[in-house]
């Protein structure tokens, strides 16, 4: 399946072909989860990325849908 991904913060640093204005389309297995997508994009769990689809924050084990547009945000820490 193919999904369109927009990365925010420094998350695009591992994706050399990434263009912020366009995002990137990736092809992943049909039964891929959020966790699988992050692994494909080489975004480790320790970076605390939040994946959003249709205004809903997805869990790591949520299955993705073909043709989805996903926003991946970097967690911000501080005080």
C-alpha positions as CSV (number, residue, x, y, z in Angstrom):
1,X,0.0,0.0,0.0
2,X,1.0,3.6,-0.4
3,X,0.7,6.4,2.2
4,X,1.7,10.0,2.0
5,X,3.7,11.3,5.0
6,X,4.6,14.8,6.1
7,X,7.4,15.0,8.7
8,X,7.7,17.8,11.2
9,X,10.6,19.0,13.4
10,X,13.9,17.2,12.7
11,X,12.2,13.9,11.8
12,X,13.1,14.3,8.2
13,X,16.9,14.1,8.9
14,X,16.9,10.4,8.1
15,X,15.0,10.7,4.9
16,X,17.4,12.3,2.3
17,X,14.8,12.5,-0.5
18,X,12.2,14.3,1.7
19,X,10.8,17.6,0.5
20,X,9.0,19.5,3.3
21,X,6.6,21.2,0.9
22,X,5.4,17.9,-0.7
23,X,6.0,15.3,2.0
24,X,6.9,11.8,0.8
25,X,4.9,8.9,-0.5
26,X,6.1,5.5,0.8
27,X,5.1,2.0,-0.1
28,X,4.7,-0.4,2.9
29,X,3.1,-3.8,3.3
30,X,-0.7,-4.0,3.3
31,X,-1.0,-4.9,6.9
32,X,1.5,-2.3,8.2
33,X,1.0,-0.5,11.5
34,X,2.2,2.9,12.7
35,X,5.2,1.1,14.3
36,X,6.1,-0.4,11.0
37,X,5.9,3.0,9.2
38,X,8.2,4.6,11.8
39,X,10.7,1.7,11.5
40,X,10.6,2.1,7.7
41,X,11.4,5.8,8.1
42,X,14.1,5.0,10.6
43,X,12.4,7.0,13.3
44,X,13.2,5.3,16.6
45,X,10.6,4.9,19.4
46,X,12.8,7.0,21.7
47,X,12.1,10.1,19.6
48,X,8.5,10.0,20.7
49,X,6.9,10.7,17.3
50,X,3.1,11.2,17.2
51,X,1.4,10.0,14.0
52,X,-1.9,11.7,13.1
53,X,-4.5,10.8,10.4
54,X,-7.7,12.6,9.9
55,X,-7.3,14.6,13.1
56,X,-6.8,11.5,15.2
57,X,-3.6,10.5,17.0
58,X,-2.8,6.9,16.1
59,X,-1.4,4.3,18.5
60,X,1.7,2.3,17.6
61,X,-0.3,-0.9,16.7
62,X,-3.0,0.8,14.6
63,X,-3.1,-0.5,11.1
64,X,-2.7,2.1,8.3
65,X,-5.0,2.4,5.4
66,X,-4.0,2.6,1.7
67,X,-3.9,6.1,0.4
68,X,-3.9,7.7,3.9
69,X,-2.2,11.1,4.5
70,X,-0.2,11.0,7.7
71,X,1.4,13.8,9.7
72,X,4.3,12.7,11.9
73,X,5.2,15.2,14.7
74,X,8.2,15.2,16.9
75,X,7.6,15.3,20.6
76,X,8.7,18.5,22.3
77,X,10.1,18.4,25.8
78,X,10.8,21.2,28.2
79,X,9.3,23.4,30.7
